[in-house]
Amino acid sequence: MLNNREKFTVVTFPNTSTALAMEAACNAQGMPGRIIPVPDRINAGCGFAWLAAEEDRIKLENFLEVKGLVFDCVYTLELDTF
């Protein structure tokens, strides 16, 4: 099976509670993305991250600010897809 690489927006969190708060807020508001394990190349305080399409980065950054959600960092990463 061939792997393709695509760019994604990845949001990291300081702990599991803040990751789950992001998931709940995004699900309630219909925001794009899903919870994933933190990619190996990122060092984060929590083992979970939010993954969304690269083009959703600004939308997610605005959402984080407006909702006052706690997070560590927002990355654009090239990741393997299957």
C-alpha positions in Angstrom: 0.0 0.0 0.0 1.3 3.4 -0.9 1.3 6.2 1.6 0.6 9.7 0.5 1.7 12.8 2.4 -0.6 15.7 3.1 -0.4 18.8 5.2 -2.6 19.0 8.2 -3.3 21.4 11.1 -2.4 19.9 14.5 -3.3 21.5 17.8 -1.6 20.2 20.9 -2.7 20.6 24.6 -1.1 20.7 28.0 -3.3 17.9 29.4 -6.1 15.5 28.6 -8.8 17.7 30.1 -8.0 20.5 27.7 -7.9 18.1 24.7 -11.3 16.8 25.6 -12.7 20.3 26.1 -11.5 21.1 22.5 -13.3 17.9 21.3 -16.5 18.8 23.0 -16.5 22.4 21.9 -15.7 21.5 18.3 -18.3 18.8 18.2 -20.9 21.1 19.6 -20.1 23.8 17.0 -19.5 21.6 14.0 -15.9 22.5 13.7 -13.7 20.3 11.5 -11.3 17.8 12.8 -10.9 14.9 15.3 -8.8 13.8 18.2 -5.7 11.8 17.4 -2.6 10.6 19.3 0.1 13.2 19.2 2.4 12.6 16.2 5.8 11.3 17.1 7.7 14.4 15.9 5.8 16.7 18.3 6.6 16.9 22.0 3.4 17.7 23.9 2.2 17.7 27.5 -0.7 15.5 26.5 -0.9 12.4 24.4 -3.8 13.8 22.4 -4.0 16.4 19.6 -6.6 17.8 17.3 -6.2 17.1 13.6 -7.9 19.1 10.8 -7.2 20.0 7.2 -4.4 22.5 6.6 -6.9 25.0 5.2 -8.9 25.0 8.5 -5.9 26.4 10.5 -7.1 30.0 10.7 -10.7 28.9 11.4 -9.4 26.8 14.3 -7.1 29.5 15.7 -10.0 31.9 15.7 -12.2 29.3 17.4 -9.6 28.6 20.1 -9.4 32.4 20.8 -13.1 33.1 20.8 -13.9 30.1 23.0 -11.0 30.7 25.3 -9.8 27.1 24.9 -6.4 26.2 26.5 -3.9 24.7 24.1 -0.1 24.5 23.7 0.6 25.1 20.0 -0.9 25.0 16.5 1.3 23.3 13.9 1.1 22.7 10.1 2.6 19.2 9.6 3.0 16.9 6.6 1.7 13.5 7.7 1.2 10.2 6.0 -2.3 9.2 4.8 -3.5 5.8 3.8 
